[in-house]
Amino acid sequence: MIYIFAGLLSFFIFSFGAEVGIKKPLLRNLPKEYRNIFQTFIVEHFDNTEKFNKKKRYSYVIKPYLSSVAGNYNVCFDIFKDKKPVRVLCFSAEDAQELSDKIFKISEKVDFLKLKNIPVKKDIFLKVLTRSKRFEKKLKVTSPNGDVLIGYIPAQKFKGQSFKHITVGNAIINIDTVLLNNAEASKVFDYVLSGYRFKGILIIKTY
């Protein structure tokens, strides 16, 4: 009897993970690096979720879709219960900051997704290394795919200002837009989702 009980216990331990399994997002017109960032972000901030494992059983499975159209983000969550589709939740955001804000309101619409923690919003500057010589007084920041990571914020030359910041390199400034490569765009995407709010851009011209 003891062996039967132990066997059943092992079955449940290995067959059931968290209540909600989060699949890797399907991306359209976005850097592929966003995929793991977005999946990890959801798992870290919502209770009883984990990255989907096909060997485990879940009460719910969510497959996210994340795309960019004309710079905006479009998000859909396909929700499955007992492997059957039960709901699709969709919304859009003008930039990554709004995307972050809206994701934290999902629990108001999906009762089994409970917030584990909400990042404290922290102000920060973006230091940009670029060969571009000219730029506008306000700039937006995008990936090569055109999704808006940061909406228009003040920009100025770096003159030793002591602001808390992160640095991105190999940037191209085209009139009013800072264009980042995939790696640097992913860094900014991760920071914005995690609660950082960029207050300004500091430009360092490289040669």
For each residue, the residues with C-beta under 8 A, 3 or more apart:
1: 4 5
2: 5 6
3: 6 7
4: 1 7 8
5: 1 2 8 9
6: 2 3 9 10
7: 3 4 10 11
8: 4 5 11 12
9: 5 6 12 13
10: 6 7 13 14
11: 7 8 14 15
12: 8 9 15 16
13: 9 10 16
14: 10 11 55 56
15: 11 12 56 57
16: 12 13 56 57 58
17: 21 50 53 56 57 58
18: 21 48 49 50 58
19: 48 49 58 59 60 112
20: 46 48 49 50 58 59 60 61 62 112 113
21: 17 18 49 50 51 52 53 56 58 60 61 62
22: 39 42 43 49 50 51 52 61 62 64
23: 39 52 61 62 63 64
24: 35 36 39 51 52
25: 34 35 38 39 63 64 65 66
26: 63 64 65 66
27: 30 31 32 34 35 66 67
28: 65 66 67 68
29: 67 68 69 145 146 147
30: 27 34 66 67 68 143 145 147
31: 27 34 143 144 145 182 185 186
32: 27 35 182
33: 36 37 182 183 185 186 189
34: 25 27 30 31 37 38 66 186 189
35: 24 25 27 32 38 39
36: 24 33 39 40
37: 33 34 40 41 186 189 190 193
38: 25 34 35 41 42 64 66 193
39: 22 23 24 25 35 36 42 43 51 64
40: 36 37 43 44 51
41: 37 38 44 45 103 190 193 194
42: 22 38 39 45 46 49 62 64 103
43: 22 39 40 46 49 50 51
44: 40 41 116
45: 41 42 103 104 115 116 117 118 119
46: 20 42 43 49 106 107 113 114 115 116
47: 114 115 116
48: 18 19 20 114
49: 18 19 20 21 22 42 43 46 113
50: 17 18 20 21 22 43 53
51: 21 22 24 39 40 43
52: 21 22 23 24 58 61
53: 17 21 50 56
54:
55: 14
56: 14 15 16 17 21 53
57: 15 16 17
58: 16 17 18 19 20 21 52 61
59: 19 20 81 82 112
60: 19 20 21 79 80 81 112
61: 20 21 22 23 52 58 79 80 83
62: 20 21 22 23 42 77 78 79 80
63: 23 25 26 77 78 80
64: 22 23 25 26 38 39 42 75 76 77 78
65: 25 26 28 74 75 76 77 78
66: 25 26 27 28 30 34 38 73 74 75
67: 27 28 29 30 73 74 75
68: 28 29 30 71 72 73 74 145 146 147
69: 29 72 74
70: 146
71: 68 94 95 142 146 147 148
72: 68 69 92 93 94 95 147 148
73: 66 67 68 92 93 94 95 96 98 99 147
74: 65 66 67 68 69 90 91 92
75: 64 65 66 67 90 91 92 93 99 102 103
76: 64 65 88 89 90
77: 62 63 64 65 88 89 90 106 110
78: 62 63 64 65 85 88
79: 60 61 62 85 86 87 88 89 110
80: 60 61 62 63 83 84 85 86
81: 59 60 84 86
82: 59
83: 61 80
84: 80 81
85: 78 79 80 88
86: 79 80 81
87: 79 110
88: 76 77 78 79 85
89: 76 77 79 106 109 110
90: 74 75 76 77
91: 74 75 102
92: 72 73 74 75
93: 72 73 75 96 98 99 101 102
94: 71 72 73 98 148 151
95: 71 72 73 98 99 140 148 149 150 151
96: 73 93 99 100 147 148 149 150 188 189 192 193
97: 100 101 150 151 192 197
98: 73 93 94 95 101 102
99: 73 75 93 95 96 102 103 192 193
100: 96 97 103 104 192 193 194 195
101: 93 97 98 104 105
102: 75 91 93 98 99 105 106
103: 41 42 45 75 99 100 106 193
104: 45 100 101 107 115 118
105: 101 102 108 109
106: 46 77 89 102 103 109 110 113
107: 46 104 110 111 113 114 115
108: 105
109: 89 105 106
110: 77 79 87 89 106 107 113
111: 107
112: 19 20 59 60
113: 20 46 49 106 107 110
114: 46 47 48 107
115: 45 46 47 104 107 118
116: 44 45 46 47
117: 45
118: 45 104 115 195
119: 45 122 194 195
120: 195
121: 195 196 197
122: 119 164 195 196 197
123: 164 196 197 199
124: 163 164 165 166 191 196 197 198 199
125: 161 163 164 165 198 199 200 201 202
126: 141 150 165 166 168 178 188 198 200 201 202
127: 158 165 166 167 168 201 202 204
128: 167 168 171 173 178 201 202 203 204
129: 167 168 169 170 171 204 206
130: 170 171 172 173 178 203 204 205 206
131: 172 205 206 207
132: 135 171 172 173 174 205
133: 205
134: 173 175
135: 132 139 155 173 175 176 178 203
136: 139 155 175 176
137: 154 155
138: 152 153 154 155 176
139: 135 136 152 153 155 173 176 177 178 201
140: 95 148 150 151 152 153 176 177 178
141: 126 148 149 150 177 178 180 188 198 201
142: 71 145 146 147 148 149 177 178 179 180 185
143: 30 31 146 147 149 179 180 182 185 186 189
144: 31 179 180 181 182 185
145: 29 30 31 68 142
146: 29 68 70 71 142 143
147: 29 30 68 71 72 73 96 142 143
148: 71 72 94 95 96 140 141 142 151
149: 95 96 141 142 143 180 185 188 189 192
150: 95 96 97 126 140 141 153 188 192 198
151: 94 95 97 140 148
152: 138 139 140 176
153: 138 139 140 150 198 199 200 201
154: 137 138 199 200 201
155: 135 136 137 138 139 200 201 202 203
156: 159 200 201 202 203
157: 202 203 204 205
158: 127 161 202 203 204
159: 156
160:
161: 125 158 202
162:
163: 124 125 200 202
164: 122 123 124 125
165: 124 125 126 127 202
166: 124 126 127 187 188 191 196
167: 127 128 129
168: 126 127 128 129 171 180 184 187 188
169: 129 184 206
170: 129 130 180 181 184
171: 128 129 130 132 168 178 179 180 184
172: 130 131 132 178 179
173: 128 130 132 134 135 139 177 178 179 203
174: 132 177 179
175: 134 135 136
176: 135 136 138 139 140 152
177: 139 140 141 142 173 174
178: 126 128 130 135 139 140 141 142 171 172 173 201
179: 142 143 144 171 172 173 174
180: 141 142 143 144 149 168 170 171 184 185 188
181: 144 170 184 185
182: 31 32 33 143 144 185 186
183: 33 186 187
184: 168 169 170 171 180 181 187 188
185: 31 33 142 143 144 149 180 181 182 188 189
186: 31 33 34 37 143 182 183 189 190
187: 166 168 183 184 190 191
188: 96 126 141 149 150 166 168 180 184 185 191 192 198
189: 33 34 37 96 143 149 185 186 192 193
190: 37 41 186 187 193 194
191: 124 166 187 188 194 196
192: 96 97 99 100 149 150 188 189 196 197 198
193: 37 38 41 96 99 100 103 189 190
194: 41 100 119 190 191
195: 100 118 119 120 121 122
196: 121 122 123 124 166 191 192
197: 97 121 122 123 124 192
198: 124 125 126 141 150 153 188 192 201
199: 123 124 125 153 154
200: 125 126 153 154 155 156 163
201: 125 126 127 128 139 141 153 154 155 156 178 198
202: 125 126 127 128 155 156 157 158 161 163 165
203: 128 130 135 155 156 157 158 173
204: 127 128 129 130 157 158
205: 130 131 132 133 157
206: 129 130 131 169
207: 131
